[in-house]
Amino acid sequence: MIKCRPLLIGHAPSRTGREPALHGAAGARLAELAGLSPENWYNLVDTVNVFRTYQGGDEAGDYFPVGKARTRTASLRRRWADRAEILFVGRAVAQAFGFGELAPCVWRELTPTQRVALIPHPSGRNRWYNDPSQRAQLAAFLRALFAPQTGQEAR
């Protein structure tokens, strides 16, 4: 049976490592763009990180060892076998799964019942979010994704 809740695959826990995957500031940013409260957001998605522990970072951002991540993809692919929609949160995550060519906010069909997409990592350091038109593109993408579950029209 195909599960309706999208699976979002993120990098790793934050430096503090206290929240589940894509909760905290990152999840709140995505929830806001989707037009949802954080509580509703977390009720409508399932989340997992490639790494279970913080991988380190510097002033430029979190470190994401793509080569090491590729070794973790087999177990995570089993988690998505029954998912209709899988979202890679960040280009590095998409690359680790062999989908480095994905454009942000565009679905790619894997099977007649399954599709994947890339959404930019919601870190406050990601300059992609500085462009209002790109934020609007992601907001429209997320709102369209959740419109059937919320009963609202995508804006």
C-alpha positions as CSV (number, residue, x, y, z in Angstrom):
1,M,0.0,0.0,0.0
2,I,1.3,3.4,-0.9
3,K,1.5,5.9,1.9
4,C,0.1,9.4,1.3
5,R,2.3,11.3,3.7
6,P,5.4,12.6,1.8
7,L,8.8,11.5,3.1
8,L,11.3,14.4,3.5
9,I,14.9,13.3,3.6
10,G,17.2,15.8,5.3
11,H,21.0,16.0,5.9
12,A,21.5,15.4,9.7
13,P,20.4,16.6,13.0
14,S,21.4,20.1,14.1
15,R,24.4,20.8,16.2
16,T,22.2,20.3,19.3
17,G,20.6,17.1,17.9
18,R,17.6,17.4,20.0
19,E,14.8,17.6,17.5
20,P,13.6,14.9,15.0
21,A,14.6,15.4,11.4
22,L,13.5,18.7,9.9
23,H,11.9,20.0,13.1
24,G,13.0,23.2,14.8
25,A,13.8,26.2,12.6
26,A,14.1,24.3,9.4
27,G,10.7,22.6,9.7
28,A,9.1,25.9,10.8
29,R,10.5,27.6,7.7
30,L,9.0,24.9,5.5
31,A,5.7,24.9,7.3
32,E,5.4,28.7,6.9
33,L,6.0,28.4,3.2
34,A,3.5,25.6,3.0
35,G,0.9,27.8,4.7
36,L,0.7,25.5,7.7
37,S,1.3,25.7,11.4
38,P,4.3,23.7,12.6
39,E,1.9,21.3,14.3
40,N,-0.1,20.7,11.1
41,W,3.2,20.4,9.1
42,Y,4.5,17.7,11.4
43,N,1.2,15.8,11.2
44,L,1.3,15.8,7.4
45,V,4.9,14.7,6.7
46,D,7.3,12.0,7.7
47,T,10.9,13.0,8.1
48,V,14.3,11.3,8.3
49,N,17.9,12.4,8.1
50,V,20.6,10.7,6.1
51,F,22.8,10.8,9.2
52,R,21.7,10.2,12.7
53,T,24.3,12.5,14.2
54,Y,25.5,16.0,13.4
55,Q,28.4,15.8,10.9
56,G,30.1,19.0,11.8
57,G,30.3,22.3,10.1
58,D,32.0,25.7,9.8
59,E,31.0,29.3,9.2
60,A,29.8,28.3,5.7
61,G,27.3,25.8,7.0
62,D,26.9,22.1,8.0
63,Y,29.3,19.6,6.5
64,F,27.7,16.9,4.4
65,P,30.0,14.1,3.3
66,V,28.3,12.9,0.0
67,G,30.5,9.8,-0.3
68,K,29.7,8.7,3.2
69,A,26.0,9.5,2.6
70,R,25.9,7.2,-0.4
71,T,26.6,4.3,1.8
72,R,23.5,5.1,3.8
73,T,21.1,5.4,0.9
74,A,20.3,1.7,0.5
75,S,18.6,1.5,3.9
76,L,16.8,4.8,3.3
77,R,15.6,3.6,-0.1
78,R,13.8,0.8,1.7
79,R,12.0,3.4,3.8
80,W,10.6,5.0,0.7
81,A,9.5,1.9,-1.1
82,D,5.9,2.5,-0.1
83,R,5.9,6.3,-0.5
84,A,4.1,8.2,-3.3
85,E,6.2,11.3,-2.8
86,I,9.8,11.7,-1.6
87,L,11.4,15.1,-1.1
88,F,15.1,15.5,-1.0
89,V,15.9,18.5,1.3
90,G,19.0,19.9,-0.2
91,R,21.0,19.3,-3.4
92,A,23.6,17.2,-1.5
93,V,21.0,14.8,-0.3
94,A,19.6,14.4,-3.8
95,Q,23.2,13.8,-5.1
96,A,23.8,11.1,-2.5
97,F,20.7,9.3,-3.9
98,G,21.9,9.8,-7.5
99,F,19.4,12.6,-8.3
100,G,21.9,15.5,-8.5
101,E,20.3,16.8,-11.8
102,L,16.9,17.6,-10.2
103,A,15.8,21.2,-10.5
104,P,14.2,22.6,-7.4
105,C,10.4,22.2,-7.0
106,V,9.9,20.0,-10.1
107,W,8.6,16.4,-9.7
108,R,10.3,13.5,-11.4
109,E,8.3,10.4,-11.9
110,L,10.0,7.2,-10.7
111,T,7.0,4.8,-11.3
112,P,3.4,5.4,-12.1
113,T,2.7,5.7,-8.3
114,Q,5.9,7.3,-7.1
115,R,7.7,10.6,-7.6
116,V,10.7,12.5,-6.2
117,A,11.6,16.2,-6.0
118,L,14.3,18.5,-4.6
119,I,13.6,21.3,-2.3
120,P,16.4,23.7,-1.2
121,H,17.7,23.1,2.3
122,P,15.9,25.6,4.6
123,S,19.0,26.7,6.4
124,G,19.1,30.4,7.2
125,R,22.4,30.4,5.4
126,N,21.0,29.2,2.1
127,R,21.0,32.2,-0.3
128,W,18.4,30.6,-2.5
129,Y,15.8,31.9,-0.1
130,N,17.0,35.5,-0.5
131,D,15.2,35.6,-3.9
132,P,11.5,36.4,-3.3
133,S,10.5,34.7,-6.6
134,Q,12.3,31.5,-5.6
135,R,10.6,31.5,-2.1
136,A,7.2,32.0,-3.9
137,Q,8.0,29.1,-6.2
138,L,8.7,26.8,-3.2
139,A,5.6,28.1,-1.4
140,A,3.4,27.3,-4.4
141,F,5.0,23.9,-4.8
142,L,4.4,23.0,-1.1
143,R,0.9,24.4,-1.0
144,A,0.0,22.3,-4.1
145,L,1.4,19.2,-2.4
146,F,-0.6,19.7,0.8
147,A,-3.8,21.1,-0.7
148,P,-5.5,17.7,-0.9
149,Q,-4.8,16.9,2.8
150,T,-5.8,20.3,4.1
151,G,-8.8,20.9,1.8
152,Q,-7.4,24.3,0.8
153,E,-6.6,25.5,-2.7
154,A,-3.0,26.0,-3.5
155,R,-2.3,29.8,-3.5
